[in-house]
Amino acid sequence: MTETTHLQASEYHVASLVAYCTLTEIDTVKKAIEHVEGTEIHGSNDKGKIVFTIEGTSHKDIGKKMDVLRIHNGILNLSPVYHQFLNESTEQKTE
């Protein structure tokens, strides 16, 4: 048998955001954020500000997750703060 090596590119994206929401909806907005895969809340205050990150596999993946949150009734504004991505190549061996 011959062994073949394939290089497969993979990307890792992380974006940090600030959600400004109505005070009466802060708990439901937090639940909505936590419901989206790859999100993590890092802090919030009693004035309606929530700081969180989203992880994904592409710019498009991050954008889709932001779009899901952007339309939530309790969110007044969703502001991206930072976006970083790593492009990693991994070797996969097949026989």
C-alpha positions as CSV (number, residue, x, y, z in Angstrom):
1,M,0.0,0.0,0.0
2,T,1.1,3.5,-0.6
3,E,0.7,6.3,1.8
4,T,-0.6,9.7,0.6
5,T,-0.3,12.9,2.5
6,H,-2.9,15.6,2.0
7,L,-2.5,19.1,3.3
8,Q,-5.8,20.5,4.6
9,A,-6.1,24.2,5.4
10,S,-8.3,25.1,8.4
11,E,-9.1,28.4,9.9
12,Y,-9.9,29.5,13.4
13,H,-11.7,32.8,13.9
14,V,-12.6,34.6,17.1
15,A,-14.4,37.9,17.4
16,S,-15.2,40.0,20.4
17,L,-18.3,42.1,20.5
18,V,-20.3,44.4,22.7
19,A,-24.1,44.1,22.8
20,Y,-26.1,47.0,24.1
21,C,-29.6,45.9,25.1
22,T,-32.6,47.2,26.8
23,L,-32.5,46.8,30.6
24,T,-35.7,44.7,30.7
25,E,-34.3,42.2,28.2
26,I,-30.7,41.7,29.5
27,D,-31.4,38.2,30.8
28,T,-33.1,37.0,27.6
29,V,-30.3,38.6,25.5
30,K,-27.7,36.7,27.6
31,K,-29.6,33.5,27.0
32,A,-29.8,34.2,23.3
33,I,-26.0,34.8,23.2
34,E,-25.3,31.6,25.1
35,H,-27.6,29.6,22.8
36,V,-25.4,30.4,19.7
37,E,-22.6,27.8,19.3
38,G,-19.1,29.1,20.0
39,T,-20.1,32.1,22.1
40,E,-18.9,33.0,25.6
41,I,-20.0,35.9,27.7
42,H,-17.1,37.6,29.5
43,G,-18.9,40.4,31.3
44,S,-21.9,42.6,31.6
45,N,-23.2,45.5,33.6
46,D,-26.5,46.8,34.9
47,K,-26.7,49.4,32.1
48,G,-27.3,46.9,29.4
49,K,-23.8,46.2,28.1
50,I,-22.7,42.6,27.4
51,V,-19.1,41.7,26.3
52,F,-18.7,38.4,24.6
53,T,-16.8,36.4,22.0
54,I,-17.8,34.3,19.1
55,E,-15.6,31.5,17.7
56,G,-16.0,30.1,14.2
57,T,-14.4,28.5,11.2
58,S,-14.6,31.4,8.8
59,H,-15.5,35.0,8.4
60,K,-18.9,33.8,7.0
61,D,-19.5,31.6,10.0
62,I,-18.8,34.5,12.4
63,G,-21.1,36.8,10.3
64,K,-24.0,34.3,10.4
65,K,-23.8,34.0,14.1
66,M,-23.8,37.8,14.5
67,D,-26.8,38.0,12.2
68,V,-28.7,35.6,14.4
69,L,-28.1,37.8,17.4
70,R,-28.5,41.1,15.6
71,I,-32.2,40.5,15.1
72,H,-33.0,39.7,18.7
73,N,-35.6,42.2,20.0
74,G,-33.7,43.1,23.1
75,I,-30.5,44.1,21.3
76,L,-30.2,47.8,20.5
77,N,-26.8,47.6,19.0
78,L,-24.2,45.0,18.3
79,S,-20.7,46.4,17.9
80,P,-17.7,44.3,16.8
81,V,-14.5,45.2,18.8
82,Y,-11.9,42.8,17.5
83,H,-11.6,39.9,15.0
84,Q,-8.6,37.6,14.7
85,F,-8.1,34.5,12.5
86,L,-5.4,31.9,12.2
87,N,-4.9,29.9,9.1
88,E,-3.4,26.5,10.0
89,S,-2.4,23.8,7.7
90,T,-2.7,20.3,9.0
91,E,-1.4,17.1,7.5
92,Q,-3.7,14.2,7.0
93,K,-2.3,10.8,6.0
94,T,-4.3,8.3,4.1
95,E,-3.3,4.8,3.2
